[in-house]
Amino acid sequence: MVICPYLHDGEDVSVREAFGVGLAATRHIEFDIWQDVHCLGPERAFQFLWDRHPGRDVVIVHSDMRPMPGRPPGSWYDELLDYTRRFPEAGILACNLYSPPRDEESPTSVVQCAGGTLDGGVISHINGRVASTAGDPGVDPALLTQVRRVPWATFGGVYIRRAVIDACGPFDDRYQWAYVMDADYCLEARARGFEVLQVPVALQHDESRTTKPLMEARPDLASHIQGNTDLFHDKWRGRHDLFSATAPDDASAKGEVQALPSAHD
């Protein structure tokens, strides 16, 4: 089940157009597109939607996301499901997200998020322009073709198995409105033995297109981010083992992300 909450009137129309809802190529994909009229916040809206589809795995997309240009509208979904079958040990599988070009001169290969990191406990993610030459400081294009263990995944363009939701339950109710909760939930899942994978499936994401204007209009919402971050660090202070994506019994793996062999290798 693909779930997509949205805030503003008319956004559901753009979501349906972007993802080709109703086209022959997407008739096998079930969508639940729902307006968060009470501004629960994105994570609580995800939770509301997955709660009304008990027993179902969910794929979360945002109203500011769309398939990559030139690709069949349902291909991203089919590719993502293929990875869920190839890596049954993974409880959460996330797509690589790319920023849409801002104008004709802007680069088209800018990574918005290719996996969360927790270097020193700092919540961040892999992003930036894709490197074009050896020695270029941008994102290594080889990274974007790999299946990788990551410490956490952003909850957009992400597949979450129902077993994870059943094991972890709702989001921690101490967090407020938005942000940080996806990182927290991934650590909850990993603490219970589930793996979080970044897979080479691509979607576009016009990052925070709806939440940024909302925070500008309501500064109280933006103030929650620091409180959520502080809570995250207090909660996980004793579990630095979860800040790396390396499996505890895999001494050969290095760093914050770990590439995995293809299931067909």
Summary of the structure (lengths in Angstrom):
residues: 265
radius of gyration: 17.8
end to end distance: 29.7
largest distance: 51.3
contacts: 793
relative contact order: 0.17
helix: 34%
strand: 22%
